[in-house]
Amino acid sequence: MGQTLALNYCPRCGHPLEDREAFGRVRRFCPACALIVFRDHKVAAGVLVEDEREGKVLLVRRAAGPRQGFWSFPAGFVEFDEYPAEAAVRECREETGLEVEITGLLDVIAGREHERGADIVIVYCARLIGGELEAADDADQVAFFALDEDKLPPLAFRATRAALDKWRDSQPRRV
């Protein structure tokens, strides 16, 4: 699934870790306190919000790296004490000023795309219920875009493209 950062010291007692066979694979082990370290995935959640009148989707332009200046759907990391759908709604509010309501699960996309990125991205569909469109937090622009290839801005991540393609394929054909 990609490179992982080295974990050299025990998160419990600070002693140097060693490699040891545990539960069918080599894992980091602390000989001082007997902690077996199980690495957890980083999980992000985001939303695809449609402007139902025009059939456009909300995107945000990244104000900082990685992929600064490229566009994605509103998304961010799931905090340890929140449900993924709550994180998706929170991230949309923080980045766009819009309040949304989750209407369904679109996709779960695996595969870390950069060193500080998520291993798993949970993408929800949502509908607009309020707020004022304004870029904030780690977005410097927000806008609704038609999903025609020639009308999309440069996209930040493979997960963005995968989610937009899946959403487009799930929509009834407009005549």
Number of C-alpha atoms within 10 A of each C-alpha: 8 10 8 9 8 7 13 15 15 21 13 12 11 12 15 15 21 16 15 14 11 12 8 6 9 11 16 23 23 22 15 13 12 11 15 19 17 9 10 7 10 15 19 23 27 28 33 28 25 20 15 10 6 10 15 17 21 21 29 27 25 25 18 12 10 15 15 14 19 19 24 28 29 29 26 25 19 23 13 8 7 9 11 22 22 16 21 29 23 22 26 28 22 20 26 26 19 20 19 21 18 17 12 13 14 18 16 14 18 14 14 21 15 13 12 11 16 21 19 18 26 25 26 25 21 23 17 14 9 12 12 10 17 17 21 17 13 19 23 17 18 22 15 17 17 16 16 9 7 7 9 14 16 11 19 19 16 14 23 21 14 13 24 18 12 12 18 15 10 10 9 7 7 5 3
